[in-house]
Amino acid sequence: MVISGVEETYQAWDGVPGYMLDTNRTFNGLGAYYDQDGNLKYYKDQTDNYRQSHTHLNWSQKLSSVLNLNTALHYTRGFGYYEEYKSDQEFEDYQLENPVIGTDTITETDLVRRRYLDNHFYGLTFGLNYDDKSRIKATIGGALNYYDGNHYGEVIWSQVATNFDKDYRWYESTGQKSDFNIFGKISLQATEHINIYGDLQYRNIIYKIKGIDNDLRDISQDHYYNFFNPKLGVFIDLNEHNQAYLSMAIGNREPNRSALIDANPDRPGPTAETLYNAETGYKYNNSRFSAQGGVYFMYYHDQLVLTGKINDVGDPVMENVDKSYRAGLEVAAAVKICEKLRWDVNVTLSSNKILNFKEYVDNWEDTAQIINQLGKTTIAFSPALTGSSTFDWEPLKNFHVFLISKYVGKQFIDNTSSEDRKLNPYFVNDLLFNYSLHFKTIKEIGFNLKINNITNAEYESNGWVYRYYYEGNYGVYDGYFPQAGINFLVGVDFRF
C-alpha cells in the first residue's frame, strides 16, 4: 500500500494578538515587511511546504487453528521546508561576514531563508496471536523503528549583497532515533463472568543528535532510555445488561526533540515522564438505551511543561515538574428515541493540577528571571468541563441528518491559572447530511454535505503567551487562533 500527499500553506502560526480579537480576527502579520520607500508589504512566498509518502507491506499467516502471525514493513519519506522573509537580521547570526560598502560596514540586512526537514522513517512490526476460542487470548509482539532526520537552513536572498553561495546553509543538524519494543498481553476468561487481562511492555530508545541549531548552538547529545510499561485490568460481566471494569497502568515517555535541543546546556536536561493511571467504570445497555460512567486518576512524576524558563539564547524550554495529576469523571449515554431518531451524549468533568508550580518571567533589565511561587495551578489547555451531543435522524432510507454539538470549557494558555491568559468557553454546532447508495460492484457510495459552525460562533481553540518586565512595567506578547465561522464541506466516499 502506498499513500502520498503534498501540502503548501501560507504561514499562520503566530496567531492573532489578543488586543486585536475584537477588531480583526483574520489578522496575520507573518511575511510583513517595509520596502525601501517605507511601504508595508507582505512576502508572497511566506509558505510552509511539505510532502510525505507512506509505503506499507503487510503479511498475515494462519499457522494453526489457534495461532496466526501478522507482520508489517513500513517506510515513510518526508521532505519539506518553510520559507520566510526576515527583517533586520545580523550577518553574524548567519555565519556571514559583514559587507563593506565604501567606508561603511553593514551589520544587518533583510533576507529570505528556508528551514528544511528531510527525513526517513522505517521499521517493522509483528504480532503472534493465540486464541483458543474459549478462555485464553494472548499476543507476543513488538516493533523496531528507526528515524533518520536532517534539519538545515538556507539563505536564498539578501537585500544587502554579501559573499555567499547560492542556497547557503547557515546551520545543519542530524537526528537518529531507534525505538524498539516487545510486549506480551493476555486475556483470560477466569470464570463465566470475569475476564482478567494483562499487558507487559519493554521499550528501548536511543536518540543521537549532532550539529548546530538555527541559533548556532551546538546541540550534539546522546540519550538512552529503557522503559517498562505494565497494565493490569479486570472486566466483570454481571449479567446481560451490566458490566464493570477496573484497570491500572504505568507508562513512561521520553522528552521530544524540541525539549532536548532547547534545554539549557549549563543545566541538567529534561528527564522522562512517568504516568500512573487507574480507572474504574460501569456500563449498562439494552436494545434502546445504553450508558456508561467512569472515574480516572492519572498521577504524573516529572511531567514536562512550559514554566517560562529560558535557555542561554532566550528560547523557552520544557521543565520537569515533580508532581501533577489529572482526575475526572466521564459519563456517556445513547438512547433510541424512536425508530428514526437516536441521541448520543457524553460529558467529562475533570481536575488537572500541578501541585507546586514555579513560574519564571523575563526581566529585560537583568539577566536573572523573576520567579513566582504559585503553588497549585491548573495544567494549560485542560478544560474542567467538556461535552458533546449527536442527534442522528433518518427521515428516508439511507439518508441521515446529524446535528453535532461540542462544548469546551475555559482553558488557560499557560500553567499559571491567570484569568488574563485563557481561552473562553465555546459551544459549536455542525450539520451533516449523508446519503448512501449500494451496488453489487461497489459496496457503497456516500454523498456528504457538512455545514460547520452553523451559528457562526466566534471562538479560539488555541493560543500562546510570552510575558516580561521592562522599566518596572509588565508587558506581553500573545497569539490566539480564531476558528472559522460558518463553512461547509462536500465529499463523496467510495467503499469497495
C-alpha positions in Angstrom: 0.0 0.0 0.0 1.3 3.4 -1.0 -0.1 6.8 0.2 1.4 10.1 -0.8 0.5 13.7 -0.3 1.8 17.2 -0.8 0.7 20.4 1.0 1.5 24.1 0.6 0.0 26.6 3.1 0.6 30.2 4.0 2.1 30.5 7.5 -0.3 31.5 10.3 1.4 30.1 13.4 1.8 33.4 15.1 -2.0 33.7 15.6 -3.9 37.0 16.3 -2.7 39.3 19.1 -5.2 39.3 22.0 -5.8 43.1 21.7 -7.0 42.6 18.1 -9.5 39.8 18.6 -12.5 42.2 18.8 -11.5 44.2 15.7 -9.6 41.9 13.2 -9.9 38.2 13.8 -8.3 37.4 10.4 -5.1 39.4 11.0 -1.8 37.6 10.1 1.4 39.5 10.5 3.7 36.8 9.1 5.5 37.9 6.0 5.1 41.6 6.7 8.0 43.9 5.8 8.6 47.5 4.8 10.2 48.3 1.4 12.8 50.9 0.8 10.1 53.6 0.4 8.5 52.7 3.8 5.5 50.9 2.3 4.1 47.9 4.1 4.4 44.8 2.0 3.7 41.1 2.5 6.0 38.5 1.2 4.0 36.3 -1.2 6.1 33.1 -0.6 5.7 33.1 3.2 4.7 29.4 2.9 5.0 26.0 4.6 5.7 23.2 2.1 5.8 19.5 2.8 5.4 16.2 1.1 5.2 12.8 2.6 4.9 9.3 1.2 3.9 6.1 3.1 4.7 2.6 1.9 3.4 -0.4 3.8 3.8 -4.1 3.2 1.5 -6.3 5.3 1.5 -10.1 5.7 -0.8 -12.3 7.7 -0.4 -16.1 8.0 -2.6 -18.6 9.8 -0.2 -21.1 11.4 -2.8 -23.4 13.0 -6.3 -23.4 14.3 -5.3 -21.3 17.3 -2.2 -19.4 16.0 -1.8 -16.6 13.5 1.0 -14.2 12.6 0.7 -10.6 11.5 3.8 -8.7 10.3 4.3 -5.4 8.5 7.2 -3.4 7.0 6.8 0.3 6.6 8.7 3.2 5.2 7.8 6.9 5.3 9.7 9.6 3.3 9.2 13.2 4.3 10.7 16.3 2.9 9.8 19.9 3.2 10.6 23.5 4.3 9.1 26.7 5.3 10.2 29.9 3.6 10.1 33.3 5.3 11.1 36.9 5.0 13.1 38.2 7.9 13.8 41.9 8.5 16.9 43.5 10.2 18.9 40.3 10.5 22.5 40.4 11.7 25.0 38.8 9.3 26.9 37.2 12.2 23.8 35.3 13.2 24.1 33.5 9.8 27.9 33.0 10.0 28.3 35.6 7.3 30.9 38.4 7.1 29.7 42.0 7.4 30.0 43.5 3.9 31.8 46.8 3.5 30.2 49.4 1.1 32.6 52.3 0.6 33.8 53.1 4.1 30.6 51.7 5.8 30.5 48.3 7.5 27.0 46.9 7.2 25.9 44.6 10.0 22.2 44.0 9.2 20.0 43.1 6.2 16.6 41.9 5.2 16.8 38.3 3.9 14.7 35.3 2.8 15.5 32.0 4.4 14.3 28.4 4.2 14.4 25.9 7.1 14.3 22.3 5.9 13.2 18.9 7.3 14.5 15.9 5.3 13.6 12.6 7.0 13.2 8.9 6.6 11.2 6.7 9.0 11.1 2.9 8.6 10.7 -0.3 10.5 8.8 -3.5 11.1 6.1 -4.7 13.5 5.0 -8.2 14.3 2.3 -9.9 16.4 1.9 -13.7 17.1 -1.7 -14.2 18.3 -3.1 -17.2 20.2 -6.9 -17.7 20.6 -8.3 -21.0 21.8 -11.9 -19.7 21.2 -12.8 -20.3 24.8 -10.7 -19.0 27.7 -7.4 -17.5 26.5 -6.3 -14.9 24.0 -2.7 -13.9 24.0 -0.2 -12.0 21.9 3.5 -11.7 21.8 4.6 -8.8 19.6 6.9 -5.9 19.1 8.3 -3.3 16.7 11.7 -1.9 15.6 11.6 1.6 14.1 14.3 3.9 13.0 14.1 7.6 12.3 16.8 9.5 10.4 16.3 13.2 10.1 18.3 16.1 8.7 17.5 19.7 9.8 19.1 22.6 8.0 18.6 26.2 7.0 19.5 28.1 3.8 19.7 31.8 3.0 18.3 32.2 -0.5 18.3 36.0 -0.9 19.8 39.0 0.9 18.8 42.6 0.4 22.4 43.7 1.0 24.8 41.9 -1.2 27.3 39.7 0.6 29.6 36.9 -0.4 27.8 33.6 0.0 27.0 30.7 -2.3 23.5 30.0 -3.8 21.4 28.3 -1.2 24.0 28.9 1.5 23.4 26.8 4.6 24.0 28.6 7.9 23.2 25.6 10.1 22.7 21.8 9.9 22.0 19.1 12.4 21.0 15.4 12.2 18.9 13.3 14.5 18.8 9.5 14.6 16.3 7.7 16.8 15.9 3.9 17.2 12.8 2.7 19.0 12.5 -1.0 20.0 9.7 -2.5 22.0 8.5 -6.0 22.8 5.3 -6.9 24.6 3.2 -9.7 25.8 -0.5 -9.5 26.6 -3.1 -12.0 27.7 -6.8 -12.0 28.2 -8.1 -14.8 30.5 -11.7 -15.7 30.9 -11.3 -16.7 34.5 -15.0 -17.5 35.1 -18.2 -17.1 33.1 -18.4 -13.6 34.3 -14.8 -12.4 35.0 -12.2 -11.6 32.4 -8.7 -10.7 33.5 -6.2 -9.1 31.2 -2.6 -8.0 31.4 0.0 -6.3 29.2 3.7 -6.0 29.8 5.9 -4.0 27.5 9.7 -3.3 27.4 10.8 -0.3 25.3 14.3 0.9 24.4 15.1 4.2 22.8 18.4 5.5 21.6 18.5 9.1 20.4 21.5 10.8 18.9 21.6 14.4 17.8 24.6 16.1 16.1 25.3 19.6 14.7 24.2 23.1 15.3 20.7 24.6 15.5 19.4 27.8 13.7 20.7 30.0 16.6 24.2 28.5 16.1 24.1 26.5 19.4 25.9 23.1 19.4 23.1 20.7 20.2 25.1 17.5 19.9 23.9 15.0 22.5 23.1 11.3 23.1 20.3 9.8 25.1 19.4 6.3 26.2 16.0 5.3 27.7 14.7 1.9 29.0 11.1 1.7 30.0 8.9 -1.0 31.5 5.2 -0.3 31.0 2.8 -2.7 32.7 -1.0 -2.8 32.6 -3.5 -4.9 34.5 -7.3 -5.0 34.5 -10.4 -6.9 35.1 -13.7 -6.9 33.3 -16.8 -8.2 35.1 -19.8 -9.2 33.1 -22.5 -9.0 35.8 -25.4 -10.0 33.5 -26.7 -9.5 30.0 -27.1 -5.7 30.6 -24.5 -4.7 33.2 -20.7 -4.7 33.1 -18.0 -3.2 35.3 -14.2 -2.8 34.8 -11.1 -1.8 36.7 -7.6 -1.1 35.2 -4.2 0.1 36.4 -1.2 1.0 34.3 2.2 2.6 34.4 3.5 4.4 31.4 6.8 6.2 30.6 7.6 8.7 27.8 10.9 10.2 26.7 11.3 14.0 26.0 10.7 15.0 22.4 13.4 16.6 20.2 12.4 20.1 20.9 12.6 19.6 24.7 16.1 18.1 24.3 17.7 20.6 21.9 16.2 23.7 23.6 17.5 22.7 27.0 20.0 24.9 28.7 23.4 23.3 28.2 24.5 24.7 31.6 21.7 22.9 33.5 20.6 19.2 33.7 18.4 18.4 30.7 14.8 17.2 30.8 14.1 13.6 32.1 11.5 11.1 31.1 7.9 11.4 32.4 6.2 8.7 34.3 2.4 8.2 34.5 0.5 6.1 37.0 -3.1 5.6 35.8 -6.1 4.0 37.5 -9.6 3.7 36.0 -12.9 2.1 37.0 -16.3 2.2 35.4 -19.7 0.7 34.9 -21.7 0.0 31.7 -25.4 -0.7 31.1 -27.1 -1.4 27.8 -30.3 -2.7 26.3 -31.9 -2.6 22.9 -33.0 1.1 23.2 -30.7 2.7 25.8 -27.0 2.4 26.9 -25.0 4.3 29.4 -21.5 4.2 30.9 -19.7 6.1 33.6 -16.1 6.0 34.7 -13.6 7.7 37.0 -9.9 8.0 36.4 -6.9 9.3 38.3 -3.6 10.0 36.4 -0.6 10.9 38.6 2.5 12.3 36.8 6.0 12.2 38.0 8.4 14.7 36.2 5.7 15.8 33.7 7.3 18.2 31.1 5.6 21.6 31.0 6.5 25.2 30.0 7.3 27.2 33.1 8.6 30.4 31.4 12.2 29.4 31.9 14.6 30.2 29.0 17.9 28.8 27.8 21.2 30.5 27.1 19.9 32.2 23.9 16.4 33.2 25.3 14.3 30.4 23.9 11.6 28.8 26.1 12.4 25.4 27.5 10.4 22.5 28.8 10.9 21.7 32.5 10.0 18.7 34.6 7.6 19.4 37.4 7.8 17.0 40.2 4.1 16.2 40.9 1.0 16.8 38.8 -2.3 14.9 38.2 -5.5 14.6 36.2 -8.6 13.3 37.8 -12.1 13.1 36.3 -15.5 11.6 35.7 -16.7 10.6 32.3 -20.3 9.8 31.5 -21.7 8.8 28.1 -25.2 7.7 27.1 -27.1 6.7 23.9 -30.9 6.5 23.5 -33.0 5.4 20.6 -35.8 8.0 20.9 -37.9 6.4 18.2 -37.2 4.2 15.1 -35.8 7.1 13.1 -34.0 9.1 15.8 -31.0 8.4 18.0 -29.2 10.6 20.5 -25.6 10.2 21.8 -24.2 12.4 24.5 -21.1 12.5 26.7 -19.7 14.7 29.4 -16.3 14.9 31.1 -15.6 16.7 34.4 -12.0 16.9 35.4 -9.4 18.5 37.7 -6.0 18.9 36.2 -3.3 20.3 38.5 0.4 21.0 39.0 0.9 20.7 42.8 3.8 23.2 43.3 4.3 25.4 40.2 7.1 27.8 39.9 6.8 30.5 37.2 9.7 32.3 35.5 9.2 35.7 33.9 11.8 37.6 31.9 13.3 40.8 33.2 14.6 42.8 30.3 16.8 44.9 32.5 18.5 41.9 34.2 19.8 38.6 33.1 18.1 36.9 36.1 14.4 35.9 35.6 11.7 36.9 38.1 10.5 33.8 40.0 6.9 33.5 41.3 6.0 30.6 43.5 2.3 29.9 42.6 1.6 26.7 44.4 -1.3 24.6 42.9 -2.2 25.6 39.4 -4.2 24.3 36.5 -2.4 22.5 33.7 -2.5 24.5 30.5 -5.1 23.6 27.8 -7.1 21.4 30.3 -10.7 22.4 30.5 -12.6 21.2 33.6 -15.8 20.6 31.5 -16.2 19.2 28.0 -19.2 17.6 26.4 -20.7 16.6 23.1 -24.0 15.6 21.6 -25.1 14.0 18.4 -28.6 13.6 17.1 -29.0 11.1 14.2 -32.2 11.4 12.3 -33.1 9.1 9.3 -36.1 10.7 7.6 -35.6 8.5 4.5 -33.9 5.1 4.0 -30.1 5.6 3.7 -30.5 9.4 4.3 -29.2 10.7 7.6 -29.2 14.1 9.1 -26.8 14.7 12.0 -26.7 17.6 14.5 -23.3 17.5 16.1 -22.7 19.8 19.1 -19.5 20.3 21.1 -18.9 22.3 24.3 -15.4 23.1 25.7 -15.0 24.9 28.9 -12.5 27.6 29.9 -8.8 26.8 29.3 -5.7 28.6 30.4 -2.9 29.0 27.8 -0.1 28.7 30.3 0.3 27.0 33.6 -0.3 30.0 35.9 -4.1 29.8 36.2 -4.2 33.5 35.4 -7.6 34.8 34.2 -6.0 37.2 31.7 -4.3 34.3 29.8 -7.2 32.0 28.9 -9.4 30.7 26.1 -13.1 31.4 26.8 -15.6 28.5 26.7 -17.2 27.8 23.4 -20.2 25.9 22.0 -20.1 24.8 18.4 -22.8 23.1 16.3 -22.4 21.3 12.9 -24.9 19.8 10.5 -24.1 16.8 8.4 -26.2 15.4 5.6 -25.3 11.9 4.4 -26.9 9.8 1.6 -25.6 6.4 0.6 -26.2 4.2 -2.4 -25.4 0.5 -2.6 -24.5 -1.6 -5.6 -23.3 -5.1 -6.5 -20.0 -4.0 -7.9 -19.3 -1.1 -5.4 -20.2 -1.7 -1.8 -21.3 1.8 -1.1 -21.1 5.4 -2.4 -21.7 8.0 0.2 -22.6 11.7 -0.5 -21.8 14.1 2.3 -22.6 17.8 2.9 -21.3 19.1 6.2 -22.1 22.7 7.4 -19.7 23.6 10.2 -20.4 26.2 12.9 -24.0 26.8 11.8 -24.5 29.5 14.5 -21.4 31.4 13.3 -19.9 31.3 16.8 -16.7 33.3 17.4 -14.2 31.3 19.4 -10.5 30.5 19.7 -9.2 27.0 20.1 -5.5 27.6 20.9 -3.1 30.3 21.9 0.3 31.2 23.3 1.7 33.9 25.6 5.1 35.5 26.4 5.4 37.8 29.4 8.2 40.2 30.5 9.0 43.2 32.8 10.8 46.3 31.5 11.4 49.5 33.4 9.1 48.3 36.1 6.2 47.7 33.7 4.6 44.4 32.7 4.4 43.6 29.0 3.0 40.7 27.0 3.2 39.2 23.5 0.5 36.7 22.7 -1.3 35.0 19.9 -4.7 33.4 19.6 -6.1 31.2 16.9 -9.7 32.1 15.9 -11.6 29.4 14.2 -13.7 29.7 11.1 -17.3 30.9 11.1 -19.9 29.1 9.2 -18.3 27.0 6.4 -19.1 23.8 4.5 -17.5 20.7 3.1 -18.8 18.5 0.3 -17.5 14.9 -0.2 -18.0 11.6 -1.9 -16.9 8.3 -0.3 -16.4 5.0 -2.1 -16.4 1.7 -0.3 -15.4 -1.5 -2.1 
